[in-house]
C-alpha cells in the first residue's frame, strides 16, 4: 500500500474510532453522573484528578517522543536495518516506560492517605492507579502506531475499552453497586484497552525488556525538556480540581467535574489531529522541506480553528441543554461550563504549537512558558478559588490556556519564521456566527436535536465560503512524501 493510501486509512480510522469512542465515553459519563449523583461524582472527579495529576507528571512526553525517535532514520541505513533499529529503539522505550511508570504508580497511591479525602476516595485511588499505569504504558504503543501509520489499532483498542466501560457501569447500576465497585469497572476498562494494545504491538514487534545505556541516555536527553514542561503543565491542568476539593465540599467538585468533563471530551479531537500531523511535520522540518512544513503549519491552524470556534459559540449558547444530559441535579455546572468553553481555541492552538515545538526539537525553548504559567496560575488558584469557588477555577483555567497558547505561538514564530495567514479564519468566523444564530433560536430543544442542525448549518456555510472543499480534505494526501 502506498504512503498516500496508508495516511488516508490512518486518518479515517482515527476519526471514525474517535467518533465512536467519544459517543461511548459520553454514554458512560451520562450513566455515571446520573447514577452517582453530585456528591459521589465529586468523589470520582477527585480520584481521577489526583491520579490524573500523577499521570501527567509521569507522562514524560512519551507519545510524541516515541513517534519522534522511532521516525529518525540514521543516514545510509537500508530499509531492513532501519526496521530492526526501530524495533530495538521501541523495546528500550517500552522498558524505560515500564520502570518509570511502575515505580511512580506504586508510590503515588500512598500519598493519597495524607490528604483529607473521604475513605472511599482514598481506597479508590489505591486500586484505580492500575488503570493509570495501563494508560501510561499505552503511550509508547500509540506513539509507535503513529510512526508506522497503524493508528487503527489504537482506535480499536479505545473502542474495546469504552465498550467494557459502558457494560461495566451498566452491570454496576443493574446490581445497585456502591461507589468502589463502580471504580473497579472503570479500572477494568482501562486494563482491557492496555491488554489489547500490548497484544497488538507484540504481534508487530517482539516485545522484550532491554537496557541500552546509550539509548536510555538519549531518551532522557530528549525527554527532560518535554517532561519538565509537562510537570509545569500539570499544575494548571489538574491543580484547580484538587485545590477546589480542599476548600469546598465534594458536591462543588462534582459540578465542576461535570463541566470539565465536557471540555475533556471536546479537547481530545485537537490532540488526535496533531498526533496525526506530528510525524509529517517532524520529517519536513528535519529534511529542511520548508515549503511542505509551512503548508502543513498553515493547514493545522485552519483545521484547529475550524473545530474550535463552533464548539465555543454553540457550546455557550446550548450549555444548559448540554448539562441537562447529566440531569437537572447538575444545572449548577452551566456557569463554569460557559466559562471553560472560552479556553477551547487556546487548548487547540496550544496543542498545535506544542506538537510543532516537538517536531522542531525546540522543547527547551518553551520550558519557561510552562514554568511561569504554573507559578502565575497556582497563585491565581489559591487567590480566586477560596473566594469564588468553581467559577474562579474556571476563569483561571481560561487564563492559563490562553497564556500558554499565546507564548507558544510567539516562540514557534520566532524559530520557524513562518507567517500565518488569517484569510481562511475570517470565513470560519462567518460560518460560526451563522451557526450560532441558528442555535440561539433552537437552544431549548434537546441537545441531540441541536447538534445535527448546528452541524448542517456550519458545514453548509464552510462549503459556500469555500473553506471546506474536496481539495482541502485531500490536501494532506497530495502533500505527503512519496515512497
C-alpha positions in Angstrom: 0.0 0.0 0.0 1.3 3.5 -0.9 2.1 6.1 1.7 -0.8 8.2 0.5 -3.3 5.3 1.0 -1.8 4.5 4.4 -2.3 8.1 5.5 -5.9 8.1 4.2 -6.7 4.9 6.0 -4.8 6.0 9.1 -6.7 9.3 9.3 -10.1 7.7 8.6 -9.6 5.1 11.2 -8.6 7.7 13.8 -11.6 9.9 13.0 -14.1 7.1 12.9 -12.6 5.5 16.0 -12.6 8.8 17.9 -16.2 9.4 17.0 -17.3 6.0 18.2 -15.2 6.1 21.4 -16.4 9.7 22.2 -20.0 8.6 21.8 -19.4 5.6 24.1 -17.5 7.9 26.5 -20.4 10.3 26.6 -22.8 7.5 27.3 -20.6 6.4 30.2 -20.4 9.9 31.6 -24.1 10.3 31.5 -24.6 7.0 33.2 -22.1 7.8 35.9 -23.4 11.3 36.6 -27.0 10.2 36.9 -26.2 7.1 39.0 -23.6 8.5 41.3 -25.2 11.9 42.0 -23.3 15.1 42.5 -21.5 14.2 45.7 -20.2 10.8 44.6 -19.4 12.2 41.2 -17.3 14.6 43.1 -15.5 11.6 44.7 -15.0 10.2 41.2 -13.6 13.6 40.0 -11.2 13.8 42.9 -9.9 10.3 42.2 -9.4 10.9 38.5 -7.9 14.4 39.2 -5.5 13.0 41.8 -4.3 10.2 39.6 -4.5 12.3 36.5 -2.1 14.8 38.2 0.3 11.9 38.8 -0.3 10.5 35.3 0.6 13.8 33.6 3.7 14.1 35.7 5.0 10.7 34.8 3.9 11.1 31.1 7.3 12.4 30.2 6.0 13.2 26.7 6.3 9.5 25.8 3.8 9.6 23.0 5.4 12.4 20.8 8.9 11.2 22.0 8.2 7.7 20.7 6.8 8.9 17.4 9.8 11.3 17.0 12.6 8.9 18.0 11.3 5.9 16.1 10.9 8.1 13.0 14.6 9.2 13.0 16.4 7.2 10.3 20.3 7.2 10.5 21.9 8.2 7.3 22.8 5.4 4.9 20.7 2.8 6.7 18.8 0.4 4.4 15.1 -0.5 4.9 15.7 -3.9 6.6 18.3 -2.5 9.0 16.2 0.5 9.8 13.3 -1.8 10.7 15.5 -3.7 13.2 16.8 -0.4 14.5 13.2 0.8 15.1 12.2 -2.3 17.0 15.3 -2.1 19.2 14.6 1.6 20.0 11.0 0.7 20.7 11.9 -2.0 23.2 14.2 0.4 25.0 11.3 3.0 25.2 8.9 0.3 26.4 11.4 -0.8 29.1 12.1 2.8 30.2 8.3 3.4 30.4 7.7 0.2 32.4 10.3 1.1 35.0 9.4 4.7 35.5 5.6 4.2 35.5 5.8 1.1 37.7 7.8 2.9 40.4 5.7 6.1 40.2 2.3 4.3 40.5 3.4 2.2 43.4 4.4 5.3 45.4 1.6 7.8 44.4 -1.4 6.0 45.9 0.3 6.1 49.3 0.4 9.9 49.2 -3.4 10.0 49.0 -3.7 8.9 52.6 -2.0 12.2 53.6 -5.0 14.2 52.2 -8.3 14.8 54.0 -10.3 12.9 51.4 -13.3 10.6 52.3 -12.2 7.0 52.9 -13.8 5.7 49.8 -11.8 8.2 47.7 -8.5 7.0 49.2 -9.3 3.4 48.7 -10.4 4.1 45.1 -7.1 5.9 44.4 -5.2 2.9 45.6 -6.6 0.4 43.0 -7.5 2.9 40.2 -3.8 3.6 40.0 -3.7 0.3 38.0 -5.8 2.0 35.3 -3.4 4.9 35.1 -0.4 2.6 34.9 -2.1 0.9 31.9 -2.7 4.4 30.3 1.0 5.3 30.8 2.1 2.1 29.1 -0.3 2.7 26.2 1.5 5.9 25.3 4.5 4.1 23.9 2.4 1.8 21.7 0.3 4.7 20.4 3.5 6.7 19.5 4.7 3.6 17.6 1.4 3.3 15.7 1.7 6.9 14.6 5.1 6.2 13.2 4.1 3.2 11.2 0.7 4.5 10.3 -1.2 1.8 12.2 -3.4 4.1 14.4 -6.4 2.0 13.6 -5.1 -0.3 16.3 -5.4 2.5 18.8 -8.9 3.2 17.7 -10.0 -0.4 18.0 -8.4 -0.6 21.5 -10.0 2.6 22.6 -13.4 1.3 21.4 -12.9 -2.0 23.2 -12.0 -0.1 26.4 -15.1 2.1 26.1 -17.4 -0.9 25.5 -16.1 -2.6 28.6 -16.6 0.7 30.5 -20.2 1.1 29.4 -21.0 -2.6 30.0 -19.3 -2.5 33.4 -21.2 0.6 34.5 -24.4 -0.9 33.3 -23.9 -4.0 35.4 -23.0 -1.9 38.4 -26.2 0.1 38.0 -28.2 -3.1 37.5 -26.9 -4.5 40.8 -27.2 -1.2 42.6 -23.5 -1.3 43.4 -21.8 1.2 45.7 -19.0 3.6 44.7 -16.0 1.4 44.9 -17.2 -1.4 42.6 -18.1 1.3 40.0 -14.5 2.5 40.2 -13.4 -1.1 39.7 -15.4 -1.3 36.5 -13.6 1.9 35.3 -10.3 0.4 36.1 -11.1 -2.8 34.3 -12.0 -0.9 31.1 -8.5 0.8 31.0 -6.8 -2.5 31.6 -8.8 -4.1 28.7 -7.6 -1.2 26.5 -4.0 -1.7 27.6 -4.0 -5.5 27.1 -5.3 -5.1 23.5 -2.6 -2.6 22.7 0.1 -4.8 24.3 -1.1 -7.8 22.3 -1.3 -5.9 19.0 2.1 -4.3 19.5 3.7 -7.7 20.3 2.4 -9.1 17.0 4.3 -6.3 15.2 7.4 -6.2 17.5 8.7 -9.0 19.7 8.4 -7.0 22.9 11.2 -7.6 25.4 12.9 -5.7 28.2 16.1 -4.0 27.0 18.5 -1.7 28.7 20.9 0.1 26.4 22.7 2.8 28.3 23.3 4.9 25.2 19.7 4.8 24.1 18.3 5.4 27.6 20.6 8.4 27.9 19.3 9.7 24.5 15.7 9.1 25.7 16.5 11.1 28.8 18.2 13.9 26.9 15.2 14.3 24.5 12.7 13.7 27.3 13.6 16.1 30.0 12.5 19.3 28.3 9.2 17.8 27.5 8.9 16.2 30.9 9.7 19.5 32.7 7.1 21.3 30.6 4.5 18.7 31.3 5.3 18.8 35.1 4.6 22.6 34.9 1.6 21.9 32.7 0.0 19.5 35.2 -0.1 22.3 37.9 -2.7 24.3 36.0 -4.4 21.3 34.2 -5.2 19.4 37.4 -4.4 21.8 40.2 -7.8 23.6 40.0 -9.8 20.5 40.9 -7.5 19.4 43.8 -7.5 22.9 45.3 -11.2 23.2 44.9 -11.6 19.8 46.7 -9.5 21.3 49.6 -11.7 24.4 50.1 -15.2 23.2 49.0 -17.4 20.1 49.6 -17.5 17.2 47.1 -20.8 18.5 45.6 -19.0 21.6 44.3 -16.2 19.3 43.0 -18.9 17.2 41.3 -20.4 20.1 39.5 -17.1 21.4 38.3 -16.0 17.9 37.3 -19.1 17.6 35.1 -18.4 20.9 33.4 -14.7 20.0 32.9 -15.6 16.5 31.6 -17.3 18.2 28.6 -14.1 20.2 28.0 -12.0 17.0 28.2 -14.2 15.3 25.6 -14.1 18.2 23.0 -10.3 18.7 23.6 -9.4 15.1 22.5 -10.1 15.8 18.8 -7.4 18.5 18.6 -4.8 16.2 20.2 -5.8 13.5 17.8 -5.3 15.7 14.7 -1.9 17.0 15.9 -0.9 13.4 16.6 -1.5 12.5 13.0 0.4 15.6 11.7 3.4 15.3 14.1 5.4 12.7 12.1 4.9 14.7 8.9 5.9 18.0 10.5 9.0 16.4 12.1 10.0 14.8 8.8 9.6 18.1 6.8 11.5 20.1 9.4 14.4 17.7 9.8 14.8 17.4 6.0 14.6 21.2 5.5 11.5 20.9 3.3 10.4 24.4 4.1 7.5 24.7 1.7 5.8 21.5 2.8 6.4 22.4 6.5 4.9 25.9 6.0 1.9 24.3 4.2 1.0 21.9 7.0 1.7 24.5 9.6 -1.0 26.7 8.0 -3.4 23.8 7.4 -3.0 22.7 11.0 -4.0 26.2 12.2 -7.0 26.3 9.8 -8.3 22.9 11.0 -7.9 23.8 14.7 -9.8 27.0 14.3 -12.4 25.2 12.2 -13.1 22.8 15.0 -12.6 25.1 18.0 -14.8 28.2 17.1 -18.1 26.4 16.6 -17.6 24.5 19.9 -17.2 27.7 21.8 -20.1 29.6 20.2 -22.5 26.7 20.1 -21.5 25.3 23.4 -22.1 28.5 25.3 -25.5 29.1 23.8 -26.5 25.5 24.4 -24.7 25.0 27.7 -27.9 24.3 29.6 -29.0 21.7 27.2 -25.6 20.0 27.4 -25.6 19.9 31.2 -29.2 18.5 31.2 -27.7 15.3 29.7 -26.3 14.7 33.2 -29.7 15.5 34.9 -31.2 18.7 36.5 -29.1 18.0 39.6 -26.1 19.3 37.7 -27.6 22.6 36.4 -25.1 24.4 38.8 -22.4 23.4 36.3 -23.8 25.6 33.5 -21.9 28.7 34.6 -18.5 27.1 34.9 -19.1 25.2 31.6 -19.8 28.5 29.8 -16.6 30.0 31.1 -14.4 26.9 30.4 -15.6 26.7 26.8 -13.8 30.0 26.2 -10.5 28.3 26.5 -11.1 25.7 23.7 -9.4 27.7 20.9 -6.4 28.2 23.2 -6.4 24.5 24.1 -6.3 23.6 20.4 -3.8 26.2 19.4 -1.6 25.2 22.4 -1.8 21.6 21.3 -0.8 22.6 17.8 2.2 24.7 18.8 3.3 22.2 21.5 3.4 19.4 18.9 5.2 21.7 16.4 7.8 22.5 19.1 8.5 18.8 19.4 8.7 18.4 15.6 11.2 21.2 15.5 13.2 20.0 18.6 12.5 23.3 20.3 11.1 21.9 23.5 13.8 23.6 25.6 12.8 27.0 24.2 9.2 26.5 25.6 10.1 25.4 29.2 9.9 29.0 30.6 6.4 29.3 29.2 5.1 26.4 31.2 7.1 27.3 34.3 5.9 30.9 34.5 2.4 29.8 33.7 2.4 27.3 36.5 3.6 29.9 39.0 1.0 32.5 37.9 -1.8 30.0 37.8 -1.2 28.4 41.2 -1.1 31.9 42.7 -4.4 32.6 40.9 -6.0 29.3 42.1 -5.2 30.0 45.7 -6.5 33.5 45.5 -9.6 33.1 43.4 -10.8 29.5 44.3 -11.3 30.2 48.1 -13.3 33.4 47.1 -15.2 32.4 44.0 -15.2 28.6 44.0 -15.6 26.8 40.7 -16.1 30.0 38.7 -12.8 31.3 40.0 -11.2 28.0 39.0 -12.8 28.2 35.5 -11.6 31.7 34.8 -8.0 30.8 35.9 -8.1 27.8 33.6 -9.0 30.1 30.7 -6.2 32.5 31.6 -3.6 29.6 31.8 -4.6 28.1 28.5 -4.5 31.5 26.7 -1.2 32.3 28.3 0.3 29.1 27.0 -1.1 29.4 23.5 0.0 33.0 23.0 3.6 32.5 24.1 3.9 29.1 22.3 2.8 30.9 19.2 5.4 33.6 19.6 8.2 31.1 20.3 7.3 29.0 17.2 7.0 32.1 15.0 10.5 33.2 16.1 12.2 29.9 15.3 10.2 28.8 12.3 9.9 32.2 10.5 6.6 31.0 9.1 3.9 33.7 8.8 0.4 32.5 9.3 -2.4 33.7 7.0 -5.8 34.6 8.7 -7.8 34.8 5.5 -9.5 31.4 6.0 -10.1 32.2 9.6 -12.4 35.1 8.5 -14.6 32.7 6.7 -14.6 30.2 9.6 -15.7 33.1 11.9 -18.5 34.0 9.5 -19.7 30.3 9.3 -19.5 30.1 13.1 -21.7 33.3 13.5 -24.3 31.9 11.2 -24.4 28.6 13.1 -24.6 30.4 16.4 -27.5 32.4 15.2 -29.5 29.2 14.3 -28.6 27.6 17.7 -29.9 30.6 19.5 -33.4 30.0 18.1 -33.4 26.3 18.8 -31.5 26.3 22.1 -34.4 24.9 24.1 -34.5 21.7 22.0 -32.8 18.6 23.3 -29.1 18.6 22.6 -29.4 15.7 20.2 -31.6 17.8 18.0 -29.4 20.9 18.3 -26.2 19.1 17.3 -27.3 17.9 13.8 -29.0 21.2 13.0 -25.8 23.1 14.0 -23.6 20.7 12.0 -25.6 21.1 8.8 -25.7 24.9 9.0 -22.0 25.1 9.9 -20.8 22.7 7.2 -23.0 24.4 4.6 -21.5 27.8 5.3 -18.0 26.3 5.3 -18.8 24.9 1.8 -20.4 28.1 0.5 -17.4 30.2 1.8 -15.0 27.8 0.0 -13.3 26.8 3.3 -14.4 23.1 3.1 -13.6 21.7 -0.3 -12.6 18.4 -1.8 -9.1 19.8 -2.4 -8.8 20.9 1.2 -9.8 17.4 2.5 -7.5 15.6 0.2 -4.7 18.1 0.6 -2.8 16.2 3.2 -2.7 13.2 0.9 -1.3 15.2 -2.0 1.5 16.7 0.0 2.8 13.6 1.7 6.3 12.3 0.9 6.4 9.7 -1.8 7.5 6.2 -1.0 
